[in-house]
Amino acid sequence: MINEEIQERYADELAAFHIWMKDAGYTGHTVKSYTGDVVEFLIAIQGKALEQVKKLHVLSYLSRARERGVSDATRNRKHAAVNCFYKSLIELEVLTNNPAAGIKKSKTEKNRAPVFLDEGGLTRFLASVEGKYRTRNLAVFLLMGYMGLRVGEVHALNCKDYNPERRTLDVFGKGRKWRSIPVPETVAEVLSQALQERLNPWRGEKEEALFISQKGKRLSIRSIQLISTETFERFQQEAPAHQRQSYSSHKLRHSFATMMLRRGADLRTVQELLGHASIQTTTVYTHVTSREKEEAMALLEVQLPAVK
């Protein structure tokens, strides 16, 4: 009930924010997440007029989110949502002040190594792909694990984005930027098979999506995540509970980046393949395992001076 009252009270501002996000090219997933965060914020300010909200109110909202146990990344997303909300209203000349501006981000665990699968683990994971739509799902995982695509990028792919003759895939990524990625031969074979098995949309409807559901609609981000979760559960079902990792679809992208760097790929090239705006983002994948550290240290020859 409170949610409905809030949406009614701030209906014009929320509608303006939605238009602004759509015009800025935000994905449907981001629009939904940011809208949810902003509604949560509007509930927290208890009916205050937006122009009366101070930086303290925004900080209080973010602090209460942290107290509920949300991660640093989630806290930062909520801050970004509120910041964009006010930014949109300023650009649309509804407000003149942004109380979310200038608030520092929470420091995330930058030194924590991303969870990833090595090449053997990735092969075993792909062997866990089962079911009626195995070829489609295998193609989805190959694009993430061997080409580094984000879940949202896989979701947004259209049939025309794949060029089987040139073996290239045009990907629309973050920042509304396109990048063209060469498709490995084995991935191309599975992708071509997935296209052959692709279902026809119902009732003659036109659907451009490369990957579609059993109802002939574009495969949603949530569906991809659920398929990934189910496959990872099968992949780890024989492992002891204490040895199971918190794998997700995004971890396949981590695996790709780690594999490329371990194979000697240039960091700048990996940045381009991943679609990172900054090379600093790519450096998170330059971590090495303990075994590699031991092998590196073993190259040293420690020589002590002779005892006199």
C-alpha positions as a Markdown table, in Angstrom:
| # | Residue | x | y | z |
|---|---|---|---|---|
| 1 | Met | 0.0 | 0.0 | 0.0 |
| 2 | Ile | 2.8 | 2.4 | 0.9 |
| 3 | Asn | 4.5 | 1.6 | -2.4 |
| 4 | Glu | 1.3 | 2.5 | -4.3 |
| 5 | Glu | 0.9 | 5.7 | -2.4 |
| 6 | Ile | 4.5 | 6.7 | -3.1 |
| 7 | Gln | 4.2 | 5.9 | -6.8 |
| 8 | Glu | 1.1 | 8.0 | -7.0 |
| 9 | Arg | 2.6 | 11.0 | -5.0 |
| 10 | Tyr | 5.7 | 11.1 | -7.2 |
| 11 | Ala | 4.1 | 9.9 | -10.4 |
| 12 | Asp | 5.3 | 12.8 | -12.5 |
| 13 | Glu | 8.8 | 12.6 | -11.3 |
| 14 | Leu | 9.0 | 8.8 | -11.7 |
| 15 | Ala | 7.6 | 9.1 | -15.2 |
| 16 | Ala | 10.1 | 11.8 | -16.1 |
| 17 | Phe | 12.9 | 9.6 | -14.8 |
| 18 | His | 11.7 | 6.6 | -16.8 |
| 19 | Ile | 11.7 | 8.7 | -20.0 |
| 20 | Trp | 15.1 | 10.0 | -19.3 |
| 21 | Met | 16.6 | 6.5 | -18.7 |
| 22 | Lys | 15.0 | 5.2 | -21.9 |
| 23 | Asp | 16.3 | 8.2 | -23.9 |
| 24 | Ala | 19.8 | 7.7 | -22.4 |
| 25 | Gly | 19.8 | 4.1 | -23.6 |
| 26 | Tyr | 19.7 | 2.3 | -20.3 |
| 27 | Thr | 18.9 | -1.4 | -20.5 |
| 28 | Gly | 15.5 | -2.7 | -19.4 |
| 29 | His | 17.3 | -4.5 | -16.5 |
| 30 | Thr | 18.9 | -1.2 | -15.3 |
| 31 | Val | 15.7 | 0.7 | -15.7 |
| 32 | Lys | 13.9 | -1.8 | -13.5 |
| 33 | Ser | 16.7 | -1.9 | -10.9 |
| 34 | Tyr | 17.0 | 1.9 | -10.7 |
| 35 | Thr | 13.3 | 2.4 | -10.5 |
| 36 | Gly | 13.1 | -0.1 | -7.6 |
| 37 | Asp | 15.9 | 1.7 | -5.7 |
| 38 | Val | 14.4 | 5.1 | -6.3 |
| 39 | Val | 10.9 | 4.0 | -5.0 |
| 40 | Glu | 12.7 | 2.5 | -2.0 |
| 41 | Phe | 14.4 | 5.9 | -1.4 |
| 42 | Leu | 11.1 | 7.8 | -1.8 |
| 43 | Ile | 9.6 | 5.6 | 0.9 |
| 44 | Ala | 12.5 | 6.4 | 3.1 |
| 45 | Ile | 12.1 | 10.2 | 2.9 |
| 46 | Gln | 8.5 | 9.8 | 4.2 |
| 47 | Gly | 6.7 | 12.1 | 1.8 |
| 48 | Lys | 9.2 | 15.0 | 1.7 |
| 49 | Ala | 9.1 | 17.3 | -1.3 |
| 50 | Leu | 12.1 | 16.4 | -3.5 |
| 51 | Glu | 13.5 | 19.9 | -3.3 |
| 52 | Gln | 13.6 | 19.7 | 0.5 |
| 53 | Val | 15.7 | 16.5 | 0.5 |
| 54 | Lys | 19.3 | 17.1 | 1.8 |
| 55 | Lys | 22.5 | 15.2 | 1.5 |
| 56 | Leu | 21.9 | 13.9 | 5.0 |
| 57 | His | 18.7 | 12.2 | 3.9 |
| 58 | Val | 20.4 | 10.4 | 1.1 |
| 59 | Leu | 23.2 | 9.3 | 3.3 |
| 60 | Ser | 20.8 | 8.1 | 5.9 |
| 61 | Tyr | 19.0 | 6.0 | 3.3 |
| 62 | Leu | 22.3 | 4.4 | 2.1 |
| 63 | Ser | 23.4 | 3.8 | 5.7 |
| 64 | Arg | 20.1 | 2.0 | 6.5 |
| 65 | Ala | 20.6 | -0.2 | 3.4 |
| 66 | Arg | 24.1 | -1.1 | 4.7 |
| 67 | Glu | 22.6 | -2.0 | 8.1 |
| 68 | Arg | 20.3 | -4.4 | 6.4 |
| 69 | Gly | 23.3 | -6.2 | 5.1 |
| 70 | Val | 23.5 | -5.2 | 1.5 |
| 71 | Ser | 26.9 | -5.4 | -0.2 |
| 72 | Asp | 29.1 | -2.5 | -1.1 |
| 73 | Ala | 28.3 | -3.0 | -4.7 |
| 74 | Thr | 24.5 | -2.9 | -4.0 |
| 75 | Arg | 24.9 | 0.2 | -1.8 |
| 76 | Asn | 26.8 | 1.9 | -4.6 |
| 77 | Arg | 24.1 | 0.9 | -7.1 |
| 78 | Lys | 21.4 | 2.4 | -4.9 |
| 79 | His | 23.4 | 5.6 | -4.7 |
| 80 | Ala | 23.8 | 5.7 | -8.5 |
| 81 | Ala | 20.1 | 5.3 | -8.9 |
| 82 | Val | 19.2 | 8.2 | -6.6 |
| 83 | Asn | 21.9 | 10.3 | -8.2 |
| 84 | Cys | 20.6 | 9.6 | -11.7 |
| 85 | Phe | 17.0 | 10.3 | -10.5 |
| 86 | Tyr | 18.0 | 13.8 | -9.4 |
| 87 | Lys | 20.3 | 14.3 | -12.4 |
| 88 | Ser | 17.4 | 13.5 | -14.7 |
| 89 | Leu | 15.0 | 15.9 | -13.0 |
| 90 | Ile | 17.6 | 18.7 | -13.2 |
| 91 | Glu | 18.2 | 18.1 | -16.9 |
| 92 | Leu | 14.5 | 18.1 | -17.4 |
| 93 | Glu | 14.3 | 21.4 | -15.5 |
| 94 | Val | 12.0 | 20.0 | -12.7 |
| 95 | Leu | 14.6 | 20.5 | -9.9 |
| 96 | Thr | 17.7 | 22.6 | -9.5 |
| 97 | Asn | 19.7 | 20.7 | -6.8 |
| 98 | Asn | 21.1 | 17.1 | -6.5 |
| 99 | Pro | 21.5 | 16.1 | -2.8 |
| 100 | Ala | 23.1 | 12.7 | -4.0 |
| 101 | Ala | 26.0 | 14.5 | -5.7 |
| 102 | Gly | 29.3 | 14.4 | -3.9 |
| 103 | Ile | 28.5 | 11.4 | -1.7 |
| 104 | Lys | 31.5 | 9.0 | -1.8 |
| 105 | Lys | 31.1 | 5.4 | -3.0 |
| 106 | Ser | 31.7 | 2.5 | -0.7 |
| 107 | Lys | 35.1 | 0.9 | -1.2 |
| 108 | Thr | 34.5 | -2.5 | -2.7 |
| 109 | Glu | 36.9 | -5.4 | -2.1 |
| 110 | Lys | 39.3 | -4.6 | -5.0 |
| 111 | Asn | 41.9 | -7.1 | -4.0 |
| 112 | Arg | 39.6 | -10.1 | -3.8 |
| 113 | Ala | 40.2 | -12.4 | -6.8 |
| 114 | Pro | 37.1 | -13.0 | -8.9 |
| 115 | Val | 35.7 | -16.5 | -8.8 |
| 116 | Phe | 36.3 | -18.2 | -12.1 |
| 117 | Leu | 36.6 | -21.6 | -13.8 |
| 118 | Asp | 39.9 | -22.9 | -15.3 |
| 119 | Glu | 39.8 | -24.4 | -18.7 |
| 120 | Gly | 39.2 | -27.9 | -17.4 |
| 121 | Gly | 36.4 | -26.7 | -15.1 |
| 122 | Leu | 34.8 | -24.8 | -18.0 |
| 123 | Thr | 34.8 | -27.9 | -20.1 |
| 124 | Arg | 33.1 | -29.9 | -17.3 |
| 125 | Phe | 30.6 | -27.1 | -16.8 |
| 126 | Leu | 29.6 | -27.2 | -20.5 |
| 127 | Ala | 29.2 | -31.0 | -20.2 |
| 128 | Ser | 26.5 | -30.3 | -17.5 |
| 129 | Val | 24.3 | -28.4 | -20.1 |
| 130 | Glu | 21.2 | -30.6 | -20.6 |
| 131 | Gly | 17.6 | -30.5 | -21.7 |
| 132 | Lys | 15.4 | -29.8 | -24.6 |
| 133 | Tyr | 17.2 | -26.5 | -25.4 |
| 134 | Arg | 20.7 | -27.8 | -24.9 |
| 135 | Thr | 22.2 | -26.4 | -28.1 |
| 136 | Arg | 20.7 | -22.9 | -27.4 |
| 137 | Asn | 21.9 | -22.9 | -23.8 |
| 138 | Leu | 25.4 | -24.3 | -24.9 |
| 139 | Ala | 25.7 | -21.4 | -27.4 |
| 140 | Val | 24.8 | -18.9 | -24.7 |
| 141 | Phe | 27.4 | -20.2 | -22.3 |
| 142 | Leu | 30.1 | -20.4 | -25.0 |
| 143 | Leu | 29.5 | -16.7 | -25.8 |
| 144 | Met | 30.1 | -15.9 | -22.1 |
| 145 | Gly | 32.9 | -18.4 | -21.4 |
| 146 | Tyr | 34.8 | -18.2 | -24.6 |
| 147 | Met | 34.0 | -14.7 | -25.9 |
| 148 | Gly | 33.5 | -12.8 | -22.6 |
| 149 | Leu | 30.0 | -11.4 | -23.2 |
| 150 | Arg | 27.9 | -10.0 | -20.4 |
| 151 | Val | 24.5 | -11.6 | -19.6 |
| 152 | Gly | 22.8 | -8.4 | -20.8 |
| 153 | Glu | 24.8 | -8.5 | -24.1 |
| 154 | Val | 23.7 | -12.1 | -24.8 |
| 155 | His | 20.1 | -11.1 | -24.1 |
| 156 | Ala | 20.3 | -8.1 | -26.5 |
| 157 | Leu | 21.8 | -10.1 | -29.5 |
| 158 | Asn | 19.9 | -10.1 | -32.7 |
| 159 | Cys | 20.3 | -12.6 | -35.5 |
| 160 | Lys | 21.7 | -10.0 | -37.8 |
| 161 | Asp | 24.6 | -9.3 | -35.3 |
| 162 | Tyr | 26.2 | -12.6 | -36.2 |
| 163 | Asn | 28.1 | -12.9 | -39.5 |
| 164 | Pro | 28.8 | -16.6 | -40.2 |
| 165 | Glu | 30.9 | -15.8 | -43.3 |
| 166 | Arg | 33.3 | -13.5 | -41.5 |
| 167 | Arg | 32.8 | -15.4 | -38.2 |
| 168 | Thr | 32.3 | -12.1 | -36.3 |
| 169 | Leu | 29.7 | -11.0 | -33.7 |
| 170 | Asp | 28.7 | -7.4 | -33.2 |
| 171 | Val | 27.9 | -6.8 | -29.6 |
| 172 | Phe | 26.1 | -3.8 | -28.1 |
| 173 | Gly | 27.6 | -3.2 | -24.7 |
| 174 | Lys | 27.8 | -0.8 | -21.8 |
| 175 | Gly | 28.0 | 2.9 | -22.6 |
| 176 | Arg | 25.9 | 2.2 | -25.8 |
| 177 | Lys | 29.1 | 1.1 | -27.6 |
| 178 | Trp | 29.4 | -1.5 | -30.3 |
| 179 | Arg | 32.3 | -3.9 | -30.5 |
| 180 | Ser | 33.0 | -6.6 | -33.1 |
| 181 | Ile | 34.4 | -9.9 | -31.7 |
| 182 | Pro | 35.9 | -12.8 | -33.8 |
| 183 | Val | 34.0 | -16.0 | -33.2 |
| 184 | Pro | 36.2 | -19.1 | -32.5 |
| 185 | Glu | 35.5 | -21.9 | -35.0 |
| 186 | Thr | 34.0 | -24.3 | -32.4 |
| 187 | Val | 31.8 | -21.6 | -31.0 |
| 188 | Ala | 30.7 | -20.7 | -34.6 |
| 189 | Glu | 29.7 | -24.3 | -35.2 |
| 190 | Val | 27.4 | -24.4 | -32.1 |
| 191 | Leu | 26.1 | -21.0 | -32.9 |
| 192 | Ser | 25.1 | -22.0 | -36.4 |
| 193 | Gln | 23.4 | -25.1 | -35.1 |
| 194 | Ala | 21.5 | -23.0 | -32.5 |
| 195 | Leu | 20.3 | -20.8 | -35.3 |
| 196 | Gln | 19.1 | -23.9 | -37.3 |
| 197 | Glu | 17.2 | -25.2 | -34.2 |
| 198 | Arg | 15.8 | -21.7 | -33.3 |
| 199 | Leu | 12.1 | -21.8 | -32.8 |
| 200 | Asn | 9.8 | -19.9 | -35.0 |
| 201 | Pro | 7.9 | -17.1 | -33.1 |
| 202 | Trp | 4.3 | -17.8 | -32.5 |
| 203 | Arg | 1.5 | -16.6 | -34.7 |
| 204 | Gly | 3.8 | -15.3 | -37.4 |
| 205 | Glu | 5.2 | -12.6 | -35.0 |
| 206 | Lys | 8.5 | -11.1 | -36.0 |
| 207 | Glu | 11.3 | -11.6 | -33.4 |
| 208 | Glu | 14.8 | -10.5 | -34.2 |
| 209 | Ala | 16.4 | -11.9 | -31.0 |
| 210 | Leu | 19.2 | -14.5 | -31.6 |
| 211 | Phe | 18.1 | -16.5 | -28.5 |
| 212 | Ile | 14.4 | -16.9 | -27.9 |
| 213 | Ser | 12.3 | -18.8 | -25.3 |
| 214 | Gln | 9.9 | -21.6 | -25.9 |
| 215 | Lys | 7.2 | -19.0 | -26.5 |
| 216 | Gly | 9.2 | -17.4 | -29.3 |
| 217 | Lys | 10.1 | -14.3 | -27.3 |
| 218 | Arg | 13.5 | -12.9 | -26.6 |
| 219 | Leu | 15.2 | -14.9 | -23.9 |
| 220 | Ser | 15.2 | -12.7 | -20.8 |
| 221 | Ile | 18.2 | -11.9 | -18.6 |
| 222 | Arg | 16.4 | -13.6 | -15.7 |
| 223 | Ser | 15.9 | -16.7 | -17.8 |
| 224 | Ile | 19.6 | -16.8 | -18.7 |
| 225 | Gln | 20.5 | -16.5 | -15.1 |
| 226 | Leu | 18.1 | -19.2 | -14.0 |
| 227 | Ile | 19.4 | -21.6 | -16.7 |
| 228 | Ser | 22.9 | -20.8 | -15.5 |
| 229 | Thr | 22.1 | -21.4 | -11.9 |
| 230 | Glu | 20.5 | -24.8 | -12.7 |
| 231 | Thr | 23.5 | -25.8 | -14.8 |
| 232 | Phe | 26.0 | -24.8 | -12.1 |
| 233 | Glu | 24.0 | -26.8 | -9.6 |
| 234 | Arg | 24.4 | -29.9 | -11.8 |
| 235 | Phe | 28.0 | -29.1 | -12.3 |
| 236 | Gln | 28.7 | -29.1 | -8.5 |
| 237 | Gln | 26.2 | -31.7 | -7.4 |
| 238 | Glu | 28.9 | -34.3 | -6.6 |
| 239 | Ala | 31.2 | -31.9 | -4.8 |
| 240 | Pro | 31.1 | -31.7 | -1.0 |
| 241 | Ala | 29.0 | -28.7 | 0.2 |
| 242 | His | 32.0 | -27.0 | 1.7 |
| 243 | Gln | 33.9 | -27.1 | -1.6 |
| 244 | Arg | 31.1 | -25.6 | -3.7 |
| 245 | Gln | 31.6 | -22.1 | -5.2 |
| 246 | Ser | 29.1 | -19.4 | -5.6 |
| 247 | Tyr | 29.2 | -19.5 | -9.4 |
| 248 | Ser | 26.9 | -17.4 | -11.6 |
| 249 | Ser | 26.6 | -16.6 | -15.2 |
| 250 | His | 28.9 | -13.6 | -14.8 |
| 251 | Lys | 31.7 | -15.9 | -13.6 |
| 252 | Leu | 31.9 | -17.3 | -17.1 |
| 253 | Arg | 33.0 | -13.9 | -18.3 |
| 254 | His | 35.6 | -13.9 | -15.5 |
| 255 | Ser | 36.8 | -17.3 | -16.8 |
| 256 | Phe | 37.2 | -15.9 | -20.3 |
| 257 | Ala | 39.3 | -12.9 | -19.1 |
| 258 | Thr | 41.5 | -15.1 | -16.9 |
| 259 | Met | 42.1 | -17.7 | -19.7 |
| 260 | Met | 43.0 | -15.0 | -22.2 |
| 261 | Leu | 45.6 | -13.4 | -19.9 |
| 262 | Arg | 47.1 | -16.7 | -18.9 |
| 263 | Arg | 47.5 | -17.5 | -22.6 |
| 264 | Gly | 49.5 | -14.4 | -23.0 |
| 265 | Ala | 47.0 | -12.0 | -24.5 |
| 266 | Asp | 47.8 | -8.3 | -24.3 |
| 267 | Leu | 45.9 | -6.5 | -21.5 |
| 268 | Arg | 44.8 | -3.8 | -23.9 |
| 269 | Thr | 43.4 | -6.5 | -26.3 |
| 270 | Val | 41.5 | -8.2 | -23.5 |
| 271 | Gln | 40.0 | -4.8 | -22.5 |
| 272 | Glu | 38.7 | -4.4 | -26.1 |
| 273 | Leu | 37.2 | -7.9 | -26.1 |
| 274 | Leu | 35.5 | -7.4 | -22.8 |
| 275 | Gly | 34.2 | -3.9 | -23.7 |
| 276 | His | 35.7 | -2.2 | -20.7 |
| 277 | Ala | 35.8 | 1.6 | -20.9 |
| 278 | Ser | 38.9 | 1.7 | -18.6 |
| 279 | Ile | 41.8 | -0.6 | -18.6 |
| 280 | Gln | 41.8 | -0.3 | -14.8 |
| 281 | Thr | 38.6 | -2.4 | -14.8 |
| 282 | Thr | 40.4 | -5.2 | -16.8 |
| 283 | Thr | 43.3 | -5.4 | -14.3 |
| 284 | Val | 41.1 | -7.1 | -11.8 |
| 285 | Tyr | 41.6 | -10.2 | -13.9 |
| 286 | Thr | 45.4 | -10.2 | -13.7 |
| 287 | His | 45.3 | -12.1 | -10.4 |
| 288 | Val | 47.3 | -15.3 | -10.4 |
| 289 | Thr | 46.9 | -18.6 | -8.4 |
| 290 | Ser | 49.1 | -19.6 | -5.5 |
| 291 | Arg | 50.6 | -22.3 | -7.7 |
| 292 | Glu | 51.7 | -19.7 | -10.2 |
| 293 | Lys | 53.3 | -17.6 | -7.5 |
| 294 | Glu | 55.2 | -20.7 | -6.2 |
| 295 | Glu | 56.4 | -21.4 | -9.7 |
| 296 | Ala | 57.5 | -17.8 | -10.2 |
| 297 | Met | 59.4 | -17.8 | -6.9 |
| 298 | Ala | 61.1 | -21.1 | -7.8 |
| 299 | Leu | 62.8 | -19.4 | -10.7 |
| 300 | Leu | 64.9 | -17.4 | -8.2 |
| 301 | Glu | 68.3 | -18.7 | -7.2 |
| 302 | Val | 69.0 | -17.5 | -3.7 |
| 303 | Gln | 72.8 | -17.2 | -3.1 |
| 304 | Leu | 74.2 | -16.6 | 0.3 |
| 305 | Pro | 77.7 | -15.3 | 0.8 |
| 306 | Ala | 80.3 | -17.8 | 1.9 |
| 307 | Val | 80.7 | -18.1 | 5.7 |
| 308 | Lys | 84.1 | -16.7 | 6.7 |
